[in-house]
Amino acid sequence: MADFTETLTEAHIAMIAKQPVFFVATAAEGARINLSPKGLDSFRVLSPERVAYLDLGGSGNETNAHLLADDDGEGGRITVMFCNFEQPALILRIYGRGRPVLPADPDWDALAGHFTLLPGTRQIFDIAVESVQTSCGWGVPLMEFEKERATLVKYHAQADPQTWAEKAGRRTRSIDGLPARPTDRYIAGEPGTGPA
């Protein structure tokens, strides 16, 4: 049975802090639904009503495009899901309105201060929580976390900053042709940060 709250509770926040992976879903009118897994130390609870996650450059920029296309003036619709793969079984979904914040944006510094920036950081998604749902999770398997993959951070750390910025700057459309706001700033991150 599902339970809903308007904001995150202390129990929700504690469960989120233990999860090594989360999933993000967005949709825009006339476009396919985007669903992406996320890892690394990239998610922050800023308050019971606000969360954010750090986004590194990847194969597309679908979440950015969907949030812009679906924005009603308060951000685009986004769902973040956490599954507890250990005991107790639990699924937690955050339903909210999100917006991409890029390094060129005036509120970047304040938001980025909540994270350790990783090589290839592209943007931060700032999400206003509208409701939170928990459900049993009895169908989710028990699994053990081994370690983060180093591949994405290593790939970005080895990139030439100018080439990286040029490539990221070309990501101006989603798969379905929706406009996205690309970054033109390569972030090197802190030495020694990220997975080993």
Secondary structure, DSSP 8 states (H G I E B T S, - for coil): --EEESS--HHHHHHHHT-S-EEEEE--TTS--EEEEE-SS-EEEEETTEEEEEEE--S--HHHHHHHHT-SSS-EEEEEEEEESSSS-EEEEEEEEEEEE-TTSTTHHHHHTTS---TTEEEEEEEEEEEEEEE--TTS----------HHHHHHHTS-HHHHHHHHHT--B-TTS-B-----------TT-S--
